[in-house]
Amino acid sequence: MWDYSSLEYLLNCQSALLRLRLIKYNYKQGLRVEKIWLKRYPEGMPETIDPEHYASLLEVFEKSFTDYKDLPAFTNMGKTLSYDEIDTATKKVASYIQNDLGLKKCDKVAVMMPNLLQTPIAILGILRAGCVVVNVNPLYTVRELEHQLKDSDTSAIFILANFADTLEKALPHTDVKHIVVTQVGDMMGGIKKHVVNFVVKYIKKMVPSYTLPNTINFCDLLKADENAYVRPEVNLSDLAFLQYTGGTTGVSKGAMLSHGNMVGNLEQVSGCLDPVLERGKEVVITALPLYHIFALTANCLTFMKYGGLNVLITNPRDMPGFIKELSKAKFTAITGVNTLFNGLLNTPGFAELDFSHLKMSLGGGMAVQRPVAEKWQTVTKSKLMEGYGLTECSPLVTVSPYDLTAYNGSIGLPAPSTEIKLILDNGQEAAKGEPGELWVKGPQVMLGYYKRPDATAESLQDGWFATGDIATYDDEGFFYIVDRKKDMIIVSGFNVFPNEIEEVVAMHDGVLEVAAIGIPHDTSGEQVKVFVVKKDPSLTEKDIIKHCRDNLTNYKVPKLVEFRDELPKTNVGKILRRALKD
């Protein structure tokens, strides 16, 4: 017969057995047993968010239109529109789409424009009509544009006249029936509108001739009857964006981002930044194009949610012009990629700007390099936070906590309600400090790739998205991207990560930009080659190699150095290693 102590012992054993079974079950389900990063969350950052806090994206910005009615929402090229004016303009665009174009809920509408006032008006207007936004890079070639419009089943497009000649050539092989054309100065009003459009077309000759059938003038949409607009029934499962990947792993694919994905990610961003951002008081510099998922979520939608002002930069590659725009704004936040921050730091006049209002600088899209982050903090007295995200994740996955005092080389901590695991080649989960492929699970993960069930099945398993990025994590739960799985260089059986090589080379005072790739080698399999843009004209190949030998293990030291006047980049400034390999 059992006494009390024996019974207690048995119950403890059973409890331990249940815990072991739970751990085994959780492992099979792909769940981390302990989220060690939660202990490092700063004060005010929640463990979870409510992904259903809003019924749709429409509800998010409709609330902003009401709450911040008289505040400035977007400014570009000297023209500013309030939340009330954006509300009216987007209703008119939605009304035109519904009543004049006859488009229905879930129809696909493309937007092919740089950062102009017309861009957020078009995007929000399409969403308010219940349609799906297909964001398009304005610098696409005919082949790329044709593929995206055809693949997405796009039936209408909003396009800047500067790129209409590309559409003319791609159009015959698509199902596009409605074309809305705008010119750079269309939102400026008065005589300035006509002057700007004349200069762009006839003086700067930036609008190639084109012939397109039955085009619609963007300004005509703004004459539509807003009272004829009928708010559609939109829920979280409905598609909001077809956001195309860059095609680095094959043909460009459309990530299906639902209203739920976007609302969830906006709530996750708020969970990370609520203690930092003040409603109705923020001014963000939006230099990355809004067709890119980073700027779309982190700038346009996030700062609208907070009642902030988006300062739209149309051409950030014009660094002197960019700095002139910065000098006019009491900006509190700026986002960008490493090359943008590096470019600003190396442009005369930047260090003399007023940074007294700057509270948040956020880098993403590519790795932020330590020399750039440290110089940024020295010059601006503001730390350069790093975030990590993907098109397929709406995009935020991790971000530096707001209380981090300086750059630490990590991509930060997972956002609230985000699961992460690192998977080895054998399918097992990596231990702390061990590199593994980063897998993500959470409300921000896409529904899948549009019309590509095989690609979806390959990358999505039980809600987990395999990113293709190699990462590690430390005792506090900070994650570190080692590199892209497909960019890894194998030298005599050793893994060499281009990010590490690039960061070391960038530490040299004579280097402006750098990219590292692997090239075939008869003996070692591959060897490291770096492409360098000089800051110091006297910099030599020997200088680079000596610097690398002082900072890298021998097999990681570049064997070849090629100097270039510039490096190939995407339109958001991300260096294209693939183009260098080709």
VOKOL-472646 format. One line per field, with one value per residue (C-alpha): x, y, z. Coordinates in Angstrom, 2 decimals, m for minus. Layout:
N
c1	(X, ...) .
c2	(Y, ...) .
c3	(Z, ...) .
END
This chain:
582
c1	(0.00, 1.39, 2.03, 1.84, 5.56, 5.50, 2.43, 4.08, 7.15, 5.00, 3.15, 6.44, 7.68, 4.48, 4.77, 8.35, 7.29, 4.51, 6.97, 9.32, 6.44, 5.43, 8.99, 9.09, 5.69, 6.72, 9.92, 7.99, 5.62, 8.60, 8.04, 10.90, 10.56, 11.94, 11.97, 15.13, 14.79, 11.72, 13.94, 15.81, 12.69, 12.85, 10.18, 6.87, 7.52, 4.80, 5.42, 2.44, 0.21, m3.40, m3.21, m6.95, m6.85, m8.12, m10.60, m8.49, m5.89, m8.78, m9.72, m6.13, m5.83, m9.51, m8.84, m5.81, m7.89, m10.26, m7.76, m5.17, m7.47, m5.67, m2.09, 0.31, 0.53, 2.84, 5.14, 7.11, 8.85, 7.45, 3.82, 2.21, m1.11, m2.99, m4.64, m7.99, m6.77, m5.38, m8.70, m10.61, m8.16, m8.07, m11.86, m12.06, m9.52, m11.46, m14.73, m13.24, m11.88, m15.27, m17.60, m15.68, m13.30, m15.80, m13.20, m14.36, m13.06, m9.76, m8.98, m5.27, m4.06, m0.39, 1.42, 4.62, 5.84, 8.71, 8.09, 5.60, 2.41, 0.51, 2.05, 0.42, m2.82, m2.87, m1.92, m4.47, m7.14, m6.72, m7.01, m10.09, m11.72, m11.17, m8.62, m5.14, m2.05, 0.71, 3.79, 6.12, 9.71, 9.71, 13.14, 11.97, 12.92, 10.22, 10.78, 10.53, 7.45, 5.71, 6.38, 5.03, 1.88, 1.08, 1.94, m0.15, m3.22, m3.10, m6.06, m5.16, m2.02, m1.07, 2.16, 4.40, 4.68, 8.49, 8.13, 5.15, 7.36, 8.34, 4.66, 3.92, 6.30, 5.12, 1.38, 0.50, 1.45, m0.55, m4.21, m4.02, m7.17, m6.95, m3.93, m3.80, m0.90, 0.47, 3.26, 5.76, 4.11, 0.46, m0.15, 1.49, m1.43, m1.50, 1.22, 3.87, 2.26, 2.57, 6.09, 7.41, 5.78, 7.11, 10.66, 10.66, 9.33, 10.88, 13.92, 15.28, 13.78, 12.95, 9.74, 10.42, 7.71, 5.09, 1.75, m0.75, m4.45, m7.20, m5.03, m6.64, m5.17, m4.49, m5.89, m9.27, m9.53, m9.35, m12.51, m14.54, m17.53, m16.29, m19.90, m20.29, m17.62, m18.95, m16.80, m16.24, m16.51, m12.86, m11.58, m8.17, m8.04, m8.45, m5.41, m3.97, m0.66, 1.05, 4.60, 7.12, 10.46, 13.61, 13.99, 17.39, 16.42, 14.89, 11.92, 10.33, 7.41, 4.44, 4.26, 0.59, 0.29, m3.17, m4.79, m4.15, m0.44, m0.10, m2.25, m0.33, 3.02, 1.91, 0.88, 4.26, 6.04, 3.96, 4.90, 8.57, 8.33, 5.42, 7.75, 9.73, 7.22, 4.73, 1.41, 0.96, 4.52, 6.83, 8.52, 10.08, 12.40, 11.17, 14.00, 13.45, 10.70, 7.21, 6.95, 9.56, 8.06, 10.46, 9.38, 5.76, 5.37, 8.06, 7.43, 4.14, 1.79, 3.54, 3.87, 0.34, m0.80, 1.05, m0.22, 3.27, 4.53, 6.22, 8.80, 8.93, 12.32, 11.88, 15.55, 17.78, 20.70, 21.02, 22.88, 23.34, 19.62, 18.76, 20.74, 19.03, 15.67, 16.95, 17.96, 14.33, 12.82, 12.95, 13.01, 12.67, 13.21, 14.97, 15.11, 17.38, 19.87, 23.56, 24.62, 22.24, 23.58, 27.15, 26.44, 25.03, 28.00, 30.37, 28.52, 29.68, 27.17, 25.57, 27.55, 26.40, 22.68, 20.54, 20.08, 18.64, 15.19, 16.42, 15.36, 15.34, 17.53, 16.66, 18.68, 17.36, 17.30, 20.96, 23.46, 24.41, 28.20, 29.86, 32.03, 28.93, 26.86, 29.63, 30.28, 26.53, 26.28, 29.32, 27.97, 24.25, 24.44, 21.72, 22.25, 21.66, 19.26, 19.16, 16.07, 15.64, 12.74, 11.65, 9.07, 7.39, 7.09, 5.43, 8.46, 9.49, 10.91, 13.48, 14.66, 17.14, 15.44, 14.98, 17.11, 20.21, 22.91, 25.10, 25.43, 26.13, 26.27, 22.97, 19.65, 18.00, 15.34, 12.29, 9.21, 6.28, 4.30, 7.19, 8.66, 12.16, 14.19, 17.52, 17.65, 20.76, 21.23, 20.25, 16.90, 17.77, 17.53, 20.81, 22.24, 23.21, 26.12, 25.69, 24.81, 21.55, 18.94, 16.51, 12.85, 10.04, 6.49, 3.99, 1.03, 3.28, 4.17, 2.63, m0.18, 2.12, 3.39, 0.71, m0.14, 3.01, 1.97, 5.30, 7.35, 4.96, 5.25, 9.04, 9.34, 6.31, 5.87, 3.21, 3.24, 7.04, 8.81, 12.35, 14.21, 17.38, 19.42, 22.03, 21.96, 23.13, 21.83, 23.43, 22.58, 20.21, 18.33, 19.95, 20.12, 23.00, 22.77, 25.86, 24.90, 22.61, 22.68, 23.15, 25.91, 28.17, 31.73, 33.35, 37.16, 38.85, 35.80, 35.58, 32.49, 33.29, 30.50, 30.64, 29.14, 32.15, 34.63, 32.73, 32.58, 36.33, 37.18, 34.76, 36.75, 39.61, 39.53, 40.20, 37.16, 33.78, 31.90, 32.72, 31.20, 32.61, 31.90, 33.33, 34.84, 35.81, 39.32, 40.97, 42.55, 40.41, 37.02, 36.41, 38.42, 37.36, 37.24, 36.29, 35.06, 35.97, 34.93, 37.69, 37.31, 41.08, 42.43, 45.83, 44.36, 45.99, 45.26, 48.17, 46.63, 43.35, 44.97, 47.30, 44.35, 42.43, 45.40, 45.51, 41.84, 40.92, 41.98, 44.13, 41.52, 39.12, 41.57, 40.61, 42.94, 41.64, 40.76, 39.02, 38.43, 35.23, 33.83, 30.52, 28.88, 25.65, 22.69, 18.97, 16.82, 16.83, 20.61, 21.22, 24.45, 23.87, 26.48, 24.77, 25.44, 29.12, 29.24, 27.62) .
c2	(0.00, 3.46, 6.02, 9.77, 10.17, 7.30, 8.73, 12.16, 10.52, 8.73, 11.92, 13.76, 11.01, 11.17, 14.95, 14.69, 12.11, 14.39, 17.25, 15.07, 14.03, 17.68, 18.65, 15.82, 16.88, 20.52, 19.56, 17.53, 20.44, 22.72, 24.80, 26.19, 25.03, 28.29, 31.74, 32.94, 36.34, 37.21, 37.80, 40.46, 42.28, 45.90, 47.32, 47.80, 45.26, 42.56, 38.85, 38.60, 40.87, 40.56, 39.88, 40.56, 43.96, 45.48, 43.83, 44.79, 47.29, 49.56, 49.91, 50.84, 53.86, 54.84, 55.31, 57.48, 59.59, 60.31, 60.64, 62.76, 64.56, 67.93, 66.64, 66.38, 62.85, 62.97, 65.61, 65.54, 68.18, 71.05, 69.85, 68.50, 66.65, 66.22, 63.01, 64.52, 65.28, 61.75, 60.37, 62.31, 61.53, 57.79, 57.60, 59.20, 56.76, 53.86, 55.23, 55.52, 51.97, 50.61, 52.65, 53.80, 50.88, 48.35, 46.37, 43.95, 42.85, 40.91, 42.17, 42.89, 46.46, 47.31, 50.45, 51.35, 54.63, 56.05, 57.97, 60.67, 61.81, 59.84, 56.59, 56.26, 57.68, 54.93, 52.16, 53.15, 53.83, 50.36, 48.78, 50.85, 49.54, 46.01, 45.23, 43.73, 45.93, 44.57, 46.69, 47.03, 48.28, 51.22, 50.21, 46.82, 45.78, 44.84, 41.14, 41.62, 43.81, 41.45, 38.50, 40.23, 41.65, 38.34, 36.18, 38.34, 38.48, 42.28, 43.97, 47.64, 49.65, 53.05, 54.18, 57.24, 58.52, 58.21, 54.41, 54.11, 53.18, 49.97, 49.18, 49.79, 46.98, 44.58, 45.24, 42.93, 39.88, 40.83, 41.05, 44.71, 46.54, 49.87, 52.21, 55.21, 57.53, 60.27, 62.84, 63.91, 67.26, 66.19, 66.65, 70.06, 72.06, 75.48, 76.70, 74.61, 71.41, 72.50, 73.89, 70.71, 68.46, 70.61, 70.59, 66.83, 66.03, 68.64, 70.08, 67.03, 64.69, 62.08, 60.88, 58.70, 58.77, 56.06, 55.01, 53.34, 52.74, 54.48, 55.84, 57.59, 60.74, 60.32, 63.78, 62.65, 60.07, 62.90, 64.37, 61.23, 61.36, 60.21, 59.75, 56.99, 54.98, 51.82, 50.39, 46.71, 43.89, 43.04, 40.62, 39.50, 36.46, 38.60, 39.31, 42.82, 42.71, 40.56, 41.48, 40.07, 38.74, 39.85, 36.53, 35.76, 32.09, 31.75, 33.35, 36.25, 35.00, 36.84, 36.54, 36.61, 38.99, 39.11, 41.90, 39.65, 39.39, 43.16, 43.98, 41.40, 42.83, 46.40, 45.28, 43.56, 46.77, 48.70, 46.17, 46.91, 50.69, 51.90, 53.13, 55.15, 56.68, 59.41, 59.56, 62.60, 63.84, 61.73, 62.71, 59.83, 60.10, 57.68, 57.29, 53.65, 53.26, 52.43, 49.52, 47.80, 45.90, 47.50, 51.08, 50.05, 48.62, 50.35, 53.84, 54.29, 52.09, 52.22, 55.99, 56.47, 54.30, 56.66, 59.81, 60.68, 62.55, 60.61, 62.75, 61.06, 61.23, 60.65, 60.27, 59.37, 58.66, 62.40, 62.70, 66.50, 66.92, 64.34, 66.22, 69.45, 67.80, 66.53, 70.05, 71.19, 68.53, 68.11, 64.36, 61.96, 58.70, 57.46, 54.03, 52.69, 50.10, 50.05, 51.63, 54.56, 55.30, 54.91, 57.25, 59.92, 59.68, 60.22, 63.20, 66.72, 68.59, 65.58, 65.90, 69.52, 68.64, 69.05, 65.62, 66.88, 65.42, 62.05, 59.21, 56.18, 55.06, 51.64, 49.62, 46.60, 44.96, 43.94, 43.61, 46.82, 46.93, 47.76, 50.64, 52.30, 51.80, 53.15, 56.19, 56.86, 56.91, 59.20, 61.69, 61.68, 60.76, 58.23, 54.49, 52.67, 49.84, 46.80, 44.90, 41.69, 40.83, 39.28, 39.97, 36.73, 37.99, 41.35, 41.95, 42.29, 39.23, 40.64, 44.10, 45.65, 46.50, 50.23, 50.21, 48.83, 51.44, 50.68, 48.45, 44.85, 43.12, 41.33, 41.59, 41.99, 40.01, 38.29, 40.52, 39.70, 36.59, 35.40, 31.88, 31.22, 28.04, 27.30, 24.09, 22.10, 20.25, 17.01, 18.50, 18.83, 22.10, 23.99, 24.61, 28.03, 29.43, 26.84, 28.19, 26.92, 27.96, 30.45, 29.37, 31.74, 31.27, 33.97, 36.06, 37.93, 34.84, 34.95, 32.74, 31.35, 32.13, 33.11, 30.22, 28.34, 25.44, 23.63, 26.66, 27.24, 23.64, 23.84, 26.93, 26.64, 23.67, 23.64, 27.44, 27.64, 29.63, 28.55, 31.80, 30.50, 32.66, 31.17, 32.51, 31.91, 33.13, 33.97, 33.62, 36.60, 35.54, 38.00, 36.55, 37.04, 36.53, 34.75, 34.87, 33.76, 29.99, 30.30, 32.94, 30.83, 30.38, 26.97, 27.17, 23.78, 22.51, 25.56, 27.78, 31.42, 33.96, 37.01, 39.29, 38.72, 39.46, 42.59, 43.92, 43.50, 45.15, 48.00, 48.70, 50.02, 53.82, 53.82, 51.72, 53.20, 50.02, 46.32, 43.05, 39.54, 36.47, 33.00, 32.05, 28.55, 27.32, 24.06, 23.25, 24.79, 24.49, 28.22, 31.27, 34.65, 37.65, 41.17, 44.08, 47.45, 51.04, 53.32, 56.26, 56.83, 56.90, 55.62, 52.37, 49.25, 45.54, 44.91, 47.29, 45.36, 41.93, 43.04, 44.53, 41.25, 39.15, 41.21, 40.52, 37.16, 33.53, 32.71, 30.73, 33.70, 36.25, 37.41, 36.11, 38.56, 42.24, 44.15, 47.89, 49.29, 52.80, 51.46, 48.19, 46.82, 47.41, 46.93, 50.04, 50.17, 50.07, 46.42, 45.18, 42.43, 39.73, 37.59, 40.22, 40.26, 36.47, 36.62) .
c3	(0.00, m0.99, 1.73, 1.07, 0.32, m2.20, m3.89, m4.10, m5.66, m8.23, m9.13, m9.54, m11.87, m13.88, m14.04, m15.29, m17.87, m19.08, m19.38, m21.43, m23.68, m24.08, m24.99, m27.54, m28.93, m29.14, m30.93, m33.47, m33.96, m34.54, m31.40, m29.33, m25.72, m24.35, m25.95, m24.27, m25.93, m23.84, m20.81, m22.80, m24.03, m22.85, m20.56, m22.33, m25.10, m25.03, m25.50, m27.86, m29.91, m31.02, m34.78, m35.01, m33.31, m36.56, m38.93, m41.98, m43.19, m44.17, m40.53, m39.62, m41.87, m41.57, m37.87, m38.69, m41.09, m38.20, m35.33, m37.18, m39.63, m39.58, m39.28, m42.26, m43.64, m46.69, m48.15, m51.39, m53.51, m51.47, m51.40, m48.22, m47.85, m44.59, m43.41, m44.34, m47.88, m48.24, m46.99, m49.66, m52.49, m51.76, m51.56, m54.99, m56.42, m54.89, m56.27, m59.77, m59.59, m58.51, m60.69, m63.78, m64.22, m62.92, m60.97, m58.32, m54.95, m55.23, m58.76, m59.15, m59.72, m60.25, m59.07, m60.97, m59.50, m57.42, m54.20, m55.19, m53.47, m56.10, m54.83, m51.38, m52.82, m55.45, m53.00, m50.36, m52.99, m54.48, m51.02, m50.21, m53.39, m52.07, m54.77, m54.44, m54.85, m57.10, m56.42, m59.41, m59.60, m62.06, m63.34, m64.56, m68.07, m70.57, m69.82, m66.05, m66.29, m68.70, m66.38, m63.28, m64.89, m66.56, m63.56, m61.19, m63.47, m63.23, m64.89, m64.27, m63.64, m62.21, m63.86, m64.05, m67.64, m67.43, m67.58, m69.93, m72.89, m71.07, m70.48, m74.18, m75.15, m72.43, m72.76, m75.70, m73.64, m70.54, m69.51, m68.47, m69.60, m67.76, m67.65, m65.33, m66.20, m63.98, m64.37, m61.73, m60.94, m60.99, m57.24, m56.99, m58.30, m59.93, m62.25, m60.48, m61.73, m65.39, m64.96, m63.34, m65.94, m68.79, m67.41, m66.76, m70.25, m72.51, m70.75, m68.91, m71.52, m68.88, m70.57, m73.62, m76.27, m75.98, m77.44, m75.12, m75.79, m73.82, m71.03, m68.06, m66.55, m62.83, m62.18, m63.59, m60.81, m58.29, m59.84, m59.09, m56.77, m53.37, m52.24, m54.84, m53.02, m51.39, m48.64, m49.43, m46.92, m46.35, m43.73, m42.48, m44.78, m47.90, m50.05, m49.73, m51.64, m54.23, m53.30, m55.76, m54.62, m56.37, m58.11, m56.53, m56.24, m59.68, m61.37, m59.48, m57.36, m55.88, m52.10, m51.09, m48.15, m46.61, m44.63, m41.62, m42.41, m42.70, m39.65, m37.62, m38.66, m37.92, m34.43, m34.03, m35.07, m32.54, m29.87, m30.56, m30.94, m28.78, m26.01, m28.58, m30.98, m30.05, m31.82, m34.02, m33.52, m35.69, m38.97, m40.91, m43.89, m46.56, m49.02, m49.91, m52.54, m51.29, m53.72, m51.50, m48.57, m46.06, m46.80, m47.37, m43.86, m41.78, m43.19, m45.03, m42.98, m39.60, m39.46, m40.77, m37.87, m35.51, m37.22, m38.39, m41.46, m44.28, m46.08, m49.50, m51.23, m54.97, m55.91, m52.93, m55.26, m55.71, m52.40, m52.42, m53.20, m50.55, m47.90, m48.94, m48.24, m44.88, m43.92, m44.28, m42.00, m38.24, m38.76, m35.86, m37.77, m40.89, m42.48, m45.20, m46.33, m45.43, m48.73, m48.19, m44.71, m45.97, m48.89, m46.59, m44.23, m47.16, m48.67, m47.75, m45.61, m43.93, m40.69, m40.35, m40.31, m37.19, m35.63, m32.34, m33.09, m34.42, m32.12, m34.43, m37.34, m38.75, m41.25, m43.13, m46.55, m46.22, m43.40, m41.61, m41.44, m38.14, m39.48, m40.94, m37.76, m35.52, m37.70, m37.93, m34.13, m33.87, m36.42, m35.58, m31.88, m32.71, m32.73, m36.02, m35.17, m37.40, m38.35, m40.28, m42.49, m45.73, m48.40, m47.34, m43.74, m44.38, m43.59, m39.89, m38.13, m35.70, m34.67, m32.25, m28.95, m28.44, m25.28, m27.01, m26.42, m29.42, m32.49, m31.42, m34.80, m34.33, m36.17, m32.79, m31.00, m32.53, m32.72, m30.40, m31.40, m33.57, m33.37, m34.68, m34.98, m36.68, m38.70, m39.59, m42.88, m41.12, m40.10, m36.42, m34.53, m34.05, m30.60, m29.26, m31.27, m34.02, m37.52, m38.96, m41.49, m39.95, m39.97, m38.97, m37.78, m36.87, m38.05, m40.50, m42.59, m46.08, m47.31, m50.00, m53.49, m56.01, m58.37, m57.29, m55.04, m55.50, m54.45, m51.54, m50.35, m50.59, m48.39, m46.08, m43.76, m41.03, m40.98, m40.77, m43.49, m44.43, m45.11, m46.75, m44.36, m42.03, m38.47, m34.91, m31.54, m28.20, m24.50, m24.52, m27.64, m30.04, m33.55, m35.95, m39.71, m40.90, m44.57, m47.35, m47.72, m51.47, m51.17, m48.98, m50.28, m49.75, m49.53, m49.13, m47.27, m44.97, m44.96, m45.71, m45.32, m47.64, m44.96, m42.71, m45.51, m46.54, m43.00, m42.53, m45.87, m45.09, m41.92, m44.07, m44.21, m47.95, m48.85, m49.81, m50.79, m51.07, m52.20, m51.78, m53.88, m54.43, m57.77, m58.94, m58.16, m59.27, m55.91, m53.19, m54.93, m54.53, m53.57, m52.28, m54.58, m53.49, m55.57, m54.06, m54.69, m53.45, m51.12, m51.23, m54.82, m53.65, m52.25, m53.76, m53.93, m51.55, m49.01, m49.06, m48.75, m45.93, m44.05, m44.46, m43.31, m40.14, m39.43, m41.00, m40.92, m43.95, m45.90, m45.65, m47.02, m50.55, m53.24, m55.83, m55.59, m58.38, m58.18, m59.66, m60.03, m58.70, m57.70, m59.20, m56.90, m56.73, m56.85, m53.04, m52.90, m52.06, m53.66, m56.22, m55.64, m58.27, m60.95, m59.98, m60.29, m63.71) .
END
